Amino acid sequence: MNTLPKYFIIAFGWLVVLYPLWVRFENMSWSPGMSIFGALFPFFGLLAFSLLWLHAMAGVFEPWLRKHINFDSFVHHTSLVILISIIAHPILLLVSLKFKIGNIFLIYDPLYIWLAIIGWLLLITYDIVKPLRKYEFFAKHWQNVLTVSTIGFLITFFHSLKLGSDLQTNPLRAVWIFYGVTAILATIYTYGIKRFLLK
């Protein structure tokens, strides 16, 4: 069995996830009175989005990926990391602001905060409904849940591109735009073109 594709997939996945985190680490600057929670919360946003991008790409290349990796295990374990990340990201921000929610709207552009809230609510539907898939109603509408969750992911792209401090300069900004554009194209294919071709 040719293991080269497997190693390539694993290396590519780690690169996609670790590069944004490394850029964040490189750009960190500590100042007196700076909250460790405020320093850490961007890591979880970058991690969640990078893994969600991998999920979007995996939807396009699923038949090929299943030949070389344990696809279901990949989805299961990365979904857990995504869930932890999308919960930790806003909570760490709130902790750093001592749960003064109004301050978020004073520090950041309110439009993109609302995009974050809407995107988060749509994203979390996946994790809320997933345990209920054994019931006929939710199993029947599972593809709709995936669509809704993916729309939430795309909304968070615009949120992160505007507010992410590490995403305002190249090369990470260019990489992030590439992630966003390809994720949109992957979504169109997976939930539009692919479904049409399978009918």
C-alpha positions in Angstrom: 0.0 0.0 0.0 1.4 3.4 -1.0 1.7 5.4 2.3 3.1 8.6 0.6 -0.4 10.1 0.2 -1.2 9.4 3.8 2.0 11.2 5.0 1.3 14.1 2.7 -2.3 14.5 4.0 -1.1 14.4 7.6 1.7 16.9 7.0 -0.6 19.2 5.0 -3.2 19.1 7.8 -0.6 20.0 10.5 0.8 22.8 8.3 -2.6 24.3 7.8 -3.3 24.4 11.5 0.1 25.2 13.0 1.1 28.0 10.7 -1.5 30.5 11.9 -0.8 29.5 15.5 2.9 30.0 15.0 2.3 33.5 13.5 0.2 34.4 16.5 2.9 33.2 18.8 5.5 35.2 17.0 3.4 38.3 17.1 2.6 38.1 20.8 3.9 41.0 22.9 3.4 41.1 26.7 2.7 44.4 28.4 2.2 45.2 32.1 -1.2 44.3 33.3 -2.0 42.2 30.1 -4.4 39.4 30.8 -3.2 35.9 29.9 -6.7 35.2 28.8 -6.7 38.1 26.4 -3.4 36.8 25.0 -4.7 33.2 24.6 -8.2 33.7 23.1 -7.0 34.4 19.5 -5.3 31.0 19.4 -8.6 29.2 19.8 -10.2 31.3 17.1 -7.4 30.5 14.6 -7.4 26.8 15.6 -11.1 26.5 15.1 -11.2 28.2 11.8 -8.2 26.3 10.4 -9.8 22.9 11.4 -13.1 24.0 9.9 -11.3 24.8 6.7 -9.9 21.3 6.6 -13.4 20.0 7.1 -14.6 22.1 4.2 -11.8 20.7 2.0 -12.4 17.2 3.2 -16.0 17.4 2.0 -14.7 17.9 -1.6 -12.0 15.2 -1.5 -13.8 12.7 0.8 -13.7 9.7 -1.7 -10.0 10.1 -2.2 -9.3 10.8 1.5 -11.1 7.6 2.6 -8.7 5.6 0.6 -5.7 6.9 2.5 -6.8 7.9 6.1 -9.3 6.9 8.7 -11.7 9.7 7.5 -14.4 9.1 10.2 -11.8 9.2 13.0 -10.4 12.5 11.5 -13.8 14.1 11.5 -14.6 12.8 15.0 -11.4 14.0 16.8 -11.1 17.3 15.0 -14.8 18.1 15.7 -14.1 17.7 19.4 -11.1 20.1 19.1 -13.3 22.6 17.1 -16.1 22.4 19.8 -13.6 23.1 22.6 -12.1 26.0 20.6 -15.3 27.7 19.7 -16.3 27.6 23.3 -12.9 28.7 24.7 -12.5 31.5 22.2 -15.4 33.8 23.4 -15.1 32.7 27.0 -11.5 33.6 27.3 -12.3 37.0 25.8 -15.1 37.6 28.2 -12.9 36.5 31.1 -10.2 39.0 30.0 -12.8 41.7 30.0 -14.2 40.5 33.4 -17.4 39.6 31.7 -18.3 43.2 30.9 -20.0 42.2 27.6 -20.7 45.8 26.6 -16.9 46.5 26.5 -16.6 44.1 23.5 -18.8 46.5 21.4 -16.6 49.4 22.5 -13.4 47.7 21.6 -14.4 46.1 18.3 -16.6 47.0 15.4 -20.2 46.0 16.5 -21.1 44.7 13.0 -18.4 42.1 13.1 -19.2 41.2 16.7 -22.7 40.5 15.6 -21.4 38.4 12.8 -19.3 36.4 15.3 -22.4 35.8 17.5 -24.6 34.7 14.5 -21.8 32.6 13.1 -21.2 31.0 16.5 -24.9 30.1 17.0 -25.0 28.5 13.5 -21.8 26.6 14.1 -22.9 25.2 17.5 -26.0 23.7 15.9 -23.8 20.9 14.6 -22.7 19.9 18.2 -26.2 20.3 19.6 -27.9 18.2 17.0 -25.2 15.5 16.5 -26.2 13.5 19.6 -29.8 13.5 18.4 -29.0 12.0 15.0 -30.4 8.6 16.2 -33.9 10.2 16.1 -35.6 10.1 12.7 -36.4 13.8 12.5 -32.8 14.9 13.0 -31.4 12.1 10.9 -33.7 13.2 8.1 -32.5 16.8 8.3 -28.8 16.1 9.0 -27.6 17.5 5.7 -29.5 20.7 6.5 -27.7 20.9 9.9 -24.4 20.5 8.1 -25.4 23.3 5.7 -26.4 25.6 8.5 -23.2 24.9 10.4 -21.1 25.6 7.3 -22.8 28.9 6.7 -21.8 29.8 10.3 -18.2 28.9 9.5 -18.2 31.1 6.4 -19.7 34.0 8.5 -16.9 33.7 11.0 -14.4 34.1 8.1 -15.6 37.7 7.6 -15.5 38.3 11.4 -12.0 37.0 11.7 -10.6 38.8 8.6 -11.8 42.1 10.0 -11.1 41.7 13.7 -8.2 39.3 13.9 -5.1 41.3 14.8 -2.8 38.7 13.3 -4.7 38.7 10.0 -4.3 42.4 9.1 -0.9 41.9 7.5 0.6 39.5 5.0 1.5 36.7 4.6 -1.1 35.4 7.0 -3.8 37.7 5.7 -3.2 36.4 2.2 -3.3 32.8 3.5 -6.6 33.6 5.4 -8.2 35.1 2.3 -7.2 31.9 0.4 -8.8 29.8 3.2 -12.0 31.9 2.9 -12.3 31.9 -0.9 -11.6 28.2 -1.2 -13.9 27.4 1.7 -16.7 29.3 -0.1 -16.0 27.4 -3.4 -15.8 24.1 -1.5 -19.2 24.8 0.1 -20.8 25.6 -3.2 -19.5 22.3 -4.6 -20.3 20.1 -1.6 -23.8 21.4 -0.9 -24.7 22.5 -4.4 -23.0 21.0 -7.4 -22.2 17.6 -5.7 -25.7 17.1 -4.5 -27.1 18.0 -8.0 -24.7 15.5 -9.7 -25.7 12.7 -7.3 -29.4 13.1 -8.1 
